[in-house]
Amino acid sequence: MIVHEHFSLKNYNTFGIDATARFFVEVRSIEELQDILANQDYDRKIIIGGGSNMLLSDNIEALFIHVDLKGKKIVSESADSVQVKVMAGENWHDMVMWALDHNFGGLENMSLIPGNTGTAPIQNIGAYGVELKDCFVSCEAVRVADQELVTLTKEECKFGYRDSFFKNEGKDQFVITSVTFSLTKKEHKINSGYGAIEQQLEKEAISNPTIKDISNAVIAIRQSKLPDPKVLGNSGSFFKNPIVEKEIFEKFVIKNPNAPFYKVSDDYYKIPAGWLIEQCGFKGKRFGDAGVHKNQALVLVNYDTATGKDILDLAANIIDAVKTKFNIEISPEVNLIK
């Protein structure tokens, strides 16, 4: 375990922001993680995984700890289901593909989401009608305060829409080392009700889709809308889809009768942030090397040498414009690291 100084993080964040960490270390075992967390030589420590859900504002005076724990194993199974333990450093999409290769169902709608498995519970990642919490059993994590390895249940993780215990009262208190999922082995639940998936399946003339068909449809949709971070720096969806109260929604839909929406409950409605941003004229616009992607207004991009501040200023302008035009607050999904 080597601690590097003045280390470029350009290859460790999918935005490709060329910020520098004062110190940087990779850990490949739980013991190494516990040792570096116990080390008192560094005043500030920041945990990173796949780097897909963060925006680096500038050079940062901190020790960055890159969690690179690898491994997948079946911990229990029955005739109908299987529990799989996945280490935090495993790439999320590769893990989903591994599950599908074994005909394990439950993760297919979340194909091609960037990042690593260990950071997925923090955000309660989700896509096309499915969230991580739907197949989550528990996770193991090292508690920062005393370096103890503990298990947190689904209930303890307090999952919400793109939200969890780890973003609120548990923020910066735990480092997730593995996640255990419950997946189906047969009689899979096919989640094809999302409009874009239905259209893609119809386009491919598939009327009775398998979990692999759903994954392929999701991959095709995402590739048509979202840029590859290896080609164009981005963090996927930059903004959350706002969920608004019924009273606000009813006023909104009178003024915008053609706007897309999703009913969450009798009292709340979700409005696609991408549509709101597009109506404000930002889709495809470029401001220096920061911009909004031409195919998906939810995605902010780094064309070349944009700084974290450039991206953040663009995000602030978008938030203000949406608020002014629609009286709806949108907020970032990504974590800003200062």
Secondary structure, 3 states (H helix, E strand, C coil): CCCEEEEECHHHCCCCCCCEEEEEEEECCHHHHHHHHHCCCCCCEEEECCCCCEEECCCEEEEEEEECCCCEEEEEECCCEEEEEEECCCEHHHHHHHHHHCCCECCHHHCCCCCEHHHHHHHCCEECCEEHHHCEEEEEEEECCCCCEEEEEHHHHCCECCECHHHCCCCCCEEEEEEEEEEECCCCCCCCCCHHHHHHHHHCCCCCCCHHHHHHHHHHHHHHHCCCCCCCEECCCCECCCEEEHHHHHHHHHHCCCCCCEECCCCEEECCHHHHHHHCCCCCCEECCEEECCCCCCCEEECCCCCHHHHHHHHHHHHHHHHHHHCCCCCECCEEEC
